[in-house]
Amino acid sequence: MPKQSPSAVPSRPRFLTRREAAELLNVSIATLARWACERRGPAFVKLCEGEAGSVRYPLDLIDAFIADRLKPPKDAAPERRPK
């Protein structure tokens, strides 16, 4: 089997712990856990079932969560839609 060059190997998503994700979002771990229960925070992966299951957050989905919430500055001109 031929050896693949590092650039040919597909990249894998980086996963953050709940603590790392909370730090990145500048919220408490409790807030992130509450958002998960309310299904309103960033998407996550639960690695095993039960209340004590390990939770991981794909970094690219945290980036998407942030991007979806970007707001333009108040002094920015409103976007005009073509008629």
MARLO-680936 format. One record per residue: residue in three letters; x, y, z of N, C-alpha, C in turn. Coordinates in pm, whole numbers, plus 32768, in hexadecimal, padded with zeros to 4 digits. Layout:
<rs>
ALAXYZXYZXYZ/...
</rs>
This chain:
<rs>
MET80547F8B80008000800080008059807C8000/PRO804580D97FA1809B814F7F9C808081AD8011/LYS80E981EA804080DE824880AF80A982CE807A/GLN8045830780C1800C83878097805E83F980D0/SER80678462808080AB84D980B3804E851D8118/PRO8085856B8176803285AD81DB7FC58605819E/SER7FDF8641812A7F79869780EE7F08864780B0/ALA7F1E85C680957EB7857280587E5A853580C1/VAL7E828537813F7E3084FF81AA7DC2856481CC/PRO7D43853881C77CD7859781E57CE285C88275/SER7CC3864782897CCB867D83107C51864F835E/ARG7C63863F83DE7BF7861784367BD0868D848D/PRO7B51869484B37B28870585077B6A86FE8590/ARG7B87877285C57BBD877A864D7B49878586AD/PHE7B4C873987177AE18739877A7B11877C87FB/LEU7ABB87CE88357AD9881288B27A8687D58923/THR7ABF87D6899A7A7287AE8A107A0F881E8A2F/ARG79B188028A887950886A8AAE799A88E18AEC/ARG7A0088C78B3B7A4D89338B797A92898A8B0F/GLU7AD289488AAD7B1689938A427AB289E489EE/ALA7A3F89A889D079D989EE898279A38A6689D0/ALA798C8A548A51795B8AC28AA579C08B358AA8/GLU7A3F8B148AB57AA78B7B8AB57AAA8BC58A2F/LEU7A9F8B7C89C17AA08BB9893D7A298C17892A/LEU79B48BF0895D793B8C41894E792D8CA989BD/ASN79868CA68A1E79848D038A8E79028CF98ADE/VAL78D78C7E8AF678638C638B4B788D8BFA8BB2/SER783A8BE88C17785B8B838C7C783B8AF88C48/ILE78778A948C87785B8A0A8C6477C789EC8C7D/ALA77918A248CE977038A0F8D0A76A98A488C9D/THR76CD8ABD8C68767E8AF98BFB76818A9F8B80/LEU76F68A6E8B5D77028A178AE876B289968AFE/ALA76B4895F8B76766688E68B9675D089048B8C/ARG75A589778BBE7518899D8BB674ED89AE8B26/TRP754289F08AD4752389FF8A46751389778A03/ALA756689178A2A755D889089EF74D688518A13/CYS74AB88608A90742988298ABA73B6886D8A71/GLU73C588EE8A56735C893C8A1373678934897A/ARG73CC88EF894873E588E188B873F289698873/ARG743889C688B4744A8A49887774DB8A738868/GLY75388A25889775C58A45888B76028A038811/PRO76868A01880A76C989C0879976B18929879C/ALA76B188ED872676A0885B871C771288158763/PHE76F5879F879A775A875387E2774986BF87C5/VAL77AC867287ED77AB85E287E077B085A8886C/LYS7755854B888977578506890A7796847E88F2/LEU780784658930785583EC8913781E836F8954/CYS77D2837D89BF7791830989FC770E83378A3B/GLU76B282DA8A4B762D82FB8A7D762E83158B14/GLY75C383508B4375B5836C8BD275D983FB8BF1/GLU75B584258C6975CE84AF8C91766284D18C9B/ALA76B484708CBB774384898CCD779284748C4C/GLY774E84658BDA7793844B8B5D77EE84BE8B35/SER785F849D8AFB78BE85028ACF7886854E8A58/VAL789085D18A5D785E862889F378D5866C89B1/ARG78D28673892D793A86B988E178F78714887A/TYR793887848860790687E78802796687F1878C/PRO793787D18712798E87E3869D79AD8878868B/LEU7A2C8898867F7A57892386757A16896A85FE/ASP7A098925858C79CD89678518793A898A8531/LEU78F4893C85847869895C85A2785D89CD8608/ILE78C089DB865E78C28A4F86B778DA8ACE8664/ASP79368AC58605794E8B3785AB78CD8B5C8560/ALA78828AF8853178048B1184EA779D8B4F8548/PHE77988B2085C5773D8B57862977578BEC863D/ILE77D68C10864677FC8C9D865677D88CEC85D9/ALA77F98CB7856477DE8CFD84E577498D1784D2/ASP76F58CB984FC76648CC984EE762E8D398545/ARG767B8D6385A8764B8DC98605768D8E5185F3/LEU76DC8E5F858A771B8EE0856F76B28F48854C/LYS76BB8FBB8587765E9029856E76AE909E8536/PRO767690E584D276BD915A849E76B991CB8504/PRO771B9223850177199295855C769E92EC8541/LYS766D933085A875F49382859B760693F28535/ASP7681942585277696949484CC76AE9466843B/ALA76A893E5842376BC93B2839B763F93CD8348/ALA765393EF82CC75E19409827375959386825C/PRO750F938D825C74C39313824474D992E081B7/GLU74D4925B81AB74E6921E8129746C923980D3/ARG7483926380567413927C7FFC73FE92017FA5/ARG738291DA7F9B736191677F48733291987EC1/PRO735F91557E577331917D7DD1729C91657DC2/LYS725B91BF7D7971CA91B27D6371AC915D7CED/
</rs>
